[in-house]
Amino acid sequence: MSHDPANRIDELRRLIEYHNYKYYIEDAPEISDREFDRLLEELKELEAKHPELDSPDSPSKKVGGLPIEGFRPVTHRIPMLSIENTYNEAELREFDNRVRKLLGGERPAYVVELKIDGVAVSVRYRAGRLELGATRGDGERGDDITHNLRTVRDVPLRLMGEHVPRLLELRGEVYMMNADLARLNERQAQRGEKLFANPRNASSGTLKLLDPRICAERRLRLLAHGLGQVEGVNLHTHVEFLDLTKQLGIAVVPHSPVFNSIDQVLDHCHEWAERTHELEFEIDGFVVKVNDFAQRERLGATSKAPRWVIAYKLEKWEAEPRVLDIRVNVGNTGTPTPVADLEPVPIAGTTVSHVSLHNADEIERK
């Protein structure tokens, strides 16, 4: 351990960034929460004693700064277009037919991602440092939410790794874990304040706050799922983008395999429709996107949506089976999530018999 304050502060910052990466990106923590908190407290104490060594990129800044007076509008350099939606298998197959026709008969590879039920945002890094975070807004213009994104633990203030792009603008989803929503609603109830109906409403409401200290308390998360703009690194596929993003210390949507046929895509979606209770966050379907960037360029976009991507929202979200039992499922991180055992119901080519019940209003209604 270094006794020089500057060296120790630098050492602590790197240690904290490393352990954040192990915890949030690799899901393989090497120290306990208490040990992590000790490192963070030591860093805060040293920075308070030596303000000349302060840095806006310090992980200590994630506890939240002073409130802002209002939101600054931001124009997206690359528009955040909406994506086409479908609720049935036939339309998903038609999407595949259109793609192959536009590509002159080529068979594209598809990446299938869980569609996180959260708030779409754009996050920009310049020279490896967080420069801007913005909401989607109307697709052309959104709000500057950098002050709040800086408090999100898995949004690094400084990118990791050796191959950091000169510029990286990514798109992602800000969301809330089911267990964190339950804790937030418990606090809201104790204060006599309105409960949040679901994680998306909680995430959206939190990002609209002017005080980042409240945002820091609510434990928002971010998963990257798309590339807006990059300079200094050549990327050819979506899989390459996901791999680079993880190496830089940013979490990406998990369980995102690549398939060579629409039949494989559908099999995967049907499988995960039955397994959503295993997740510790809410999804509202799947996103199917062409993997190859050159093919995406050829496919282009309409005025509203890209032609290379579609959201497949399974009809299961509207089913009303009989609830047989409600139990608690403990996830990989030890977080408990209430799960409803249902009378099996056939939906969209699969049989659904379990769903997660993160929503307090829904649990009460059942």
Secondary structure as GFF3:
##gff-version 3
##sequence-region A 1 366
A	DSSP	alpha_helix	5	20	.	.	.	ID=ss1
A	DSSP	pi_helix	21	25	.	.	.	ID=ss2
A	DSSP	alpha_helix	33	49	.	.	.	ID=ss3
A	DSSP	three_ten_helix	51	53	.	.	.	ID=ss4
A	DSSP	three_ten_helix	59	63	.	.	.	ID=ss5
A	DSSP	beta_strand	73	75	.	.	.	ID=ss6
A	DSSP	beta_strand	84	86	.	.	.	ID=ss7
A	DSSP	alpha_helix	89	102	.	.	.	ID=ss8
A	DSSP	beta_strand	110	116	.	.	.	ID=ss9
A	DSSP	beta_strand	119	126	.	.	.	ID=ss10
A	DSSP	beta_strand	129	135	.	.	.	ID=ss11
A	DSSP	beta_strand	141	143	.	.	.	ID=ss12
A	DSSP	alpha_helix	146	149	.	.	.	ID=ss13
A	DSSP	beta_strand	167	175	.	.	.	ID=ss14
A	DSSP	alpha_helix	178	190	.	.	.	ID=ss15
A	DSSP	alpha_helix	199	207	.	.	.	ID=ss16
A	DSSP	alpha_helix	212	217	.	.	.	ID=ss17
A	DSSP	beta_strand	221	231	.	.	.	ID=ss18
A	DSSP	alpha_helix	238	247	.	.	.	ID=ss19
A	DSSP	beta_strand	258	259	.	.	.	ID=ss20
A	DSSP	alpha_helix	262	273	.	.	.	ID=ss21
A	DSSP	three_ten_helix	276	278	.	.	.	ID=ss22
A	DSSP	beta_strand	283	290	.	.	.	ID=ss23
A	DSSP	alpha_helix	293	299	.	.	.	ID=ss24
A	DSSP	beta_strand	309	312	.	.	.	ID=ss25
A	DSSP	three_ten_helix	315	318	.	.	.	ID=ss26
A	DSSP	beta_strand	323	330	.	.	.	ID=ss27
A	DSSP	beta_strand	336	347	.	.	.	ID=ss28
A	DSSP	beta_strand	350	356	.	.	.	ID=ss29
A	DSSP	alpha_helix	360	365	.	.	.	ID=ss30
###
